Amino acid sequence: MRSDRRTFIAAAVGMASTVMARGWADAAPDAAASAELPAGLRQLCTDVERDLAGEPAVAGLFRSAFTYTWKNAMHRLPGGYEFVDTGDIPAMWLRDSTAQLRPYLLAAKDPVVADAVRATLRNQVRYVLTDPYANAFKAIPDSKNSGTDYPVPGPLVWERKYEVDSLASVLQLGYALWRATGRVDHVDSDFRAACEAIVHLWTVEQGHPWFSPYVFRRTGMYSSDTLPNGGRGSAIGPTGMTWSAFRPSDDPCKYGYLVPGNAMASVSLAGLAELAAAAGLPGLSARAAAQSAVIAAGVRSFGVVESGSAGSVYAYEVDGLGHHLLMDDANSPSLLALPYLGWCSPTDPMYTRTRSFVLSTANPYFFRGKEAAGVGSPHTPPGNIWPLSLAMQGLTTARTDDQLTMARLIAHTTANTNAVHESFDPNDPSHFTRTEFGWGDALFSELVLAVTGRHTAPLFPSMPKI
């Protein structure tokens, strides 16, 4: 197995699994998650396996992938917070934790499931209020850090890479909990404060060069993560979009406006406007709706570029000064994921042109081998494909047979580990990165749920029709 950069960070920070286990053991009296699935998840898993009777490989991987996060990654902390680690890294990413719980929302009528989602959201909110610029957090605060990052992360922060999708993921989980259960009791004073902080931060980052306090510098082996201009990032012009330092792969942005990230932010704000209105918060609702519209206009005005024979497509990144980056990355938010994010329909002409570009060799991170073809990432070895991209390819088509094809392909490329990896060599899937990757398991589970007619999309926000 090849190690990745986040594994290095885990070692550098010194938060070994034994330390984390001690923190979780301290919380054991309050533990809600266990190896025993709640009734709602057991029934959902059984129903899906029944519908996959003719697909033993897909069904077998589904059971393992679907149950992975609940059985292995969820840990109840003192105070009723749910900590969701990523798999083989003992830290909680805001983005990953929302993604890991998405399949479970289909069983949120089960109060045990709903309460676990609520406890996860409470923990996300706690983290946002601790440091809204951080992307990943610890279960318990301590003074240990890598010694390579400036500013030095706080005691609860695992990593302080600012990614616009981290905050969007918190808004999306709050919206989905409402849609899945009808409850709004999670819209408490802390949740409202976190939402206000997110709206404010995104407003500040719409004028990043002039108003933002954020810098990121890193020394040592991964000093390439340091942002240019003394950690401030490359030059940008105003577009209405909100700036992001890093991509969802945790790699630095080349240009400051991550187009799919801004699409996700706009959709998430539209969802917040709905949720806030339902919770009797008209002021927050109006501010969220207004900011959603401004960011969406920026995406449509500055995020679309000409790509030669392909015509106009969405760029991956732009700077508002005339520069753009034509590529896509397997991590979501991505251009491939735009319908999944609620930004557009899979049949939207701009999206279909963009999709054709993404799934072609014109995309520098589209790779093909003897066993598979799909989108990779600069985050992993050159040529490697991410199962995330294969699952997303299936989730963004309306054709059930294409979805099943992608599910079969992922099941075929696990190297008989019964786990969905971060990435693999398409010529030899036994060469892969990350033995345990909860996000990959969850997205594969979403794909299989869709194959059997069970969709998470109605529980998440989408852009209002214009």
N, C-alpha and C positions, 0 to 999 in steps of 0.2 A: 504494500500500500504506500502511496506517496503522501507525505504530509503536506498540509497547506499552511497559509500564513496565520490563520486564526489559531491553529494548534500551537504554533510558535508562541503566540501571545499568551495562550493558556499556561505554557511552561514559564514564560518570562515573568508573568505576574506572580507566579508562585502559588496560585490558588489550586493546589492539587485536589484531586477528588476526595482524598481523606479529610481535608479541611472542610470541604463542602458537606461531606457525609456527616461530620460532627455537627454542623449547623442544622442539617435536616433532622438528625437524631434528637437534637434539643427541641425540635418542633413536633416530635412524634405524637405527643398526647393530643395535638390538635389536627393530626393528619386526616385528610378527607380522601385524598387519592390513594388507591391501593391497587394491587394486582387484580383484584376482583372488579370487573366492569359493572357499572350500574345497569339496571334493567333496561333502560332506554337504549344504551349503546349495545348491549347484548342482543336485543331484538333487532336493531338496525343491522348489525353484523350478520345475524342469522338470515334475515330477509335477503340481503345482498348475496350471500353465498348460495342461497336457494336459487336466485335468479341467474347465477353464474354456473349452474350445474354442468354445463358443457364446456367450461373453461377452467379446468383444475389449476393450471399454473397461475392465472390471474386471480382466481379465488383464494388460493393459498397465500399469495403475496399480499392480497388485500387484508386478510385477517391479521397478518403480522404487522403490516404498515398501519392499519386503522387503529389497532390497539396499542401501538408503540408508545405514543406520547402519554396516554393515560396510565399505562403500566410502569413506564420508566422515567418519564421526564417531568411529571407534575409532583410538586412537593408543597404541602401546606406549611406555612410559616406562622410564627406567633403573630397575633393580631388579625388572623383570618385572611392573610394574603396568600395567593397561590403563585408559586415560583415555577416557571416552565423553562427548563434548560433546553438547549438546542439538540442535545444528543450526546456527542462525545466532547463537548466543551461545557464546563460547569458554569455557564452564564446565561442570562436571559436577554435576548434581543427583543426589542419592542415589535419589530416587523415579524420575526420568526414566530413569536408566541401567538400573535393573532392568526397567522397562517396555520399553525399547528392545531388550533382549536376550531378552525372553520368546519371541518367535517362533523364535529360533535354538535354543532348548532342545529343540525337536523333532528337531533334527539333532545333538544333543550326543553321539551315539555316534561321530561323527567326532572324533578326538582334537584336531584343530586348533580346532574349535568349542568343545569342552569346556575346553581350555586357555585360550582367550580369555575364556570366562565365569569361569573360576577366577581369571584375572588381574584381571578387573573386580571380582570380589568382594574380592580382596586389597586393591585400591585403596579400595573402599568401607570395608573394615575399618580401613585406615590412616586414612581421614578421620574415622571415628567415634572412633577413639582419639585423634585430634588435637583434635576438638571435637564432642562428641555433640549439642550444641545447634544446630549449623550445618546448613543445608540444601543448600548448593552450595559447590563447591571449585574451586581452580585446579589446573592441571597441574603448575606449578612454583611454589614459594613466592617471594614478593617483598614489598616494603614498601609497595606501592601499595594504596590503598583510596580509597573515594569521599569520605572526610572528612565524611560526613553521618551515620554510624551510631555509636551508643553502646550497649554497649561497642565499642571499635574492634576489628574482626575481626582474627584472627591472620594471619600471612603466607601461609598455605595456604588460607585461607577466602575464598570469593567473597562469600558472604552468610550472615548468622547469624540467619536467621528459623527459629525452632524450630517444626517441623511433625511431629506424631506419626507420620505416614505415612512420613517419610524413614527413620526407624529401622526401621519395620516392613518397608520394602522391602529392607533389607539382610538381615533374617531370612528373608524370602521367597526371595531369590535363593540363599541358602545351602541352604535346604530343597529348592528346585527342582533345584539342581545335584546333590544327593544322589539325588533321585528320577529324574532324567534319565540319570544315569550309574552309579548304585550306589556311587559313591566317597564316602568320608568323610575323605579326606586333607586337605580344606580346613578341617576342624575341628581346626585347630592352636592353638597357645597364643594367637596374636593374635586368631583368630576367637572363641575362648572368652572372652578378655578383653573383646572388643567386646560379646558377648552379655551378659556380666555387667554391663557398663556400661549397656546398654540396659535390662535388668531393673531395675537400681538407679535409673536416671533416671526410668523410668516409675513406680516406687514413690514417689520424691520428688515427682513431679508429680501423684500422686494426692492429695497434700496441698500443692498449689502455694502457697497464701497463707502457709503456715506454714513451709515447708521449702525452697522453691526459691530458688536464687540468680539465676534468669533475669530479665533485663529487656531491653527493646528500645525504643530511642528513635531517631528519624530526623529530621533537619532538612532544610530545602531544599524542592525541588519536591514531594517525596513524603513530607512530614512527616505526612500522614494515616496512614502505616504505623506511627507511634508508638502503642504500646499505652496504654490509659488508666491512670490511677492511677500516673503517673510511670514508665510503661513496664512495670508489673507485670501489667496486664490487668484486666478488669472483675471484680467480686466474684463468687465462686463458693462453693458449699457442698459438703461431701463427698458423693460418690455411688458411689465405687468405680471410676469411670472415671478416666482419666489426662488431664491438662490439655494443651491445645495452644494455642500463641500464634497460629499462622497456619494457613490452609487450604491444600490442595494447589494452589490457584491462586496461592499466595504472598500472598494478601490476609489482613489480620488477622481473627481470629475476633471476632464480636460477643459471644458467650458462650463460656466457656472449654472446654466439653466438646463436641468435634466428634464427633457420634454415628457417622457412617460411618468416621471415623478410628479411633475406639475399637473398632468392629467389626473393622476390619483388624488392629489391634494384638492383639486377643484371638485371632483366627485365627492370626496370625503366631506368637504365643507357644505356641499349641497345636502348631503345626508344629515350633517349637524344642524342645518337650518330646519329640516323636517323634525328631527328629534327634539330640538329646543322648543319648537312651536308646540309639539305634543306635550312637553313638560311644563308649559306655561312660562316660557322665557322668550318673549317676543323681541327683546333687544338683542340678545345673543343670536337669535334666529336671523334677524335682519342683517347683522354684521357678517355672519357666516355666508349668507346668500350673496351679499354684495362682494365679498372677497372672492367667492367661488366664480362669480361672473367675470371679475377682472382677470383672474388667473386664466380662465378658459379663453378669454379674448386674446391673452398673450400667447397661449399655445397655438391658437388658430392663426394669429398674425405673424408670429416670429418662429414657430416651431415647424412650419411647412417649408420645404425646400424643393428645388428641382433636381432630379437625379438622372438626367440624360434621357435615355429611351424609356425608362420606367415612368417618367412624368413626375408630378408632384407627389411627395411622400413626407411623412413625419421624419424629422431628424431625431437622433438620439440626444444630442446636446447642441445648444447654441449659446452664443455670448451676447446677442443683441448688438453686436458691432460688425456683423457680416460674416462671421465664421460659424461653421457648423461641423458636426461629426456625424457621418453616415455609418451606422453600425447598429447592432443590437446585442444585448447580453442576456444570458439565460435567466438571470435573477429578475424577479418581478418587484417593482413595476418595470416592465419592458414594453417595447413597441408591439411585440407579438401579443402581449397580455392586454392590450387596450380594451377589447370587449369584456374580458374577465374583470377588469377594473371598473366597469360600468361607464366608460367614456363614450363608447359607440357600439353600434351593431356589428356583428361579424360580416355583414354584407355591405357596410359603408364603403363607398368607392375609394376614399382616401385610405381607409384601413386595408382594403384588399390589395391595393397597389403596394402599400408599405409591407404587408405580410409577404407578398411575392418577393420583394427585395430581401427581407429578413431571412427567408428560407431559400436563399440562393447564394452562390459563391461571391456575389457582389458584397455580401455582408462578410467582413473579414473574420468573423467568429462563427461562421457556418462551416461545419466540418463533416466529412463523409468518410466512412471506412467500410470494411467488409461486413460488419454486423449492424451498423446503424448510421444514420445521418441526422444531424440536428445542430442546435446552437450551443456554443460553449461560452467561455468567459476568459478574459485576461487574468482572472483570479486563480486559475488552475492551469496545469500543463498544456502547452500548445497542442491543438488537435483533439483534446478531450471534449466530450459531449456531456451536457448536464441532463439527467432525467427530468429536472424541472422544466426544461424547454420542451421535452417530448410530451409531458403531461399538459403543458400549456398549449401546445399545438393541437392536442385533442380537445381541450376545453374551449378553444376559440373557433371550433368548427361546429356547424349545426348537423353534421352527418354522423349518426351513431356508429356506422361501420368504420369511419375514420377514427372515432374515439376508441373503439375496440382495438383497432390496429395499433394505436399508440400504447394502449394498456398491455397488449401482448408483447410489444417491443420492449417495454420497460421490464416486464417479467422475464423476458429472455436474456436481459443484459445485467442481471444481478450477480453473475458469477456463482450461482448456487448458494448465495448467502442469505436469501430470503429477506433482504433489506434493500431499500432504495438508497443509493449512494449519492454523494455530491456530484461526482463526475466519473467518467470512465473512458478508456481508450476504445474507440469504435472498431478498432481492428482486433482488440483483445480485452474484453470487458473484465478479465481477472485483474487488470491493472486499473485501480480506481482510487479515488480520494474519499476519505471519511467513512469509517465503518458504520457509524450511527449518525443519521441526519434526519431529524424530526420533520423539518420542512418538506424534504423530498417524500417521506412517507405520507405526509398529510396531503400533498398535492396529488400524488398518485391515488390516494383514497378518494379525493374529490372527483378525479377522472372516472374511477370505477363507479362511484355513486351516480355520476352523470350517464354512464353507459347503461345503468339499470333504471334510468328515468328519475333519479333523485338529484335535485339541483340545489346548490347553495346560493346561486346568484340572486334569487328573489329576496334573500335575507339581507343583501348588501345594497348600498345606495347606487344610483345611476344618475347620469346627467339628465336634467329636465329637457324635454323636447323643445326645440326652438324652431 
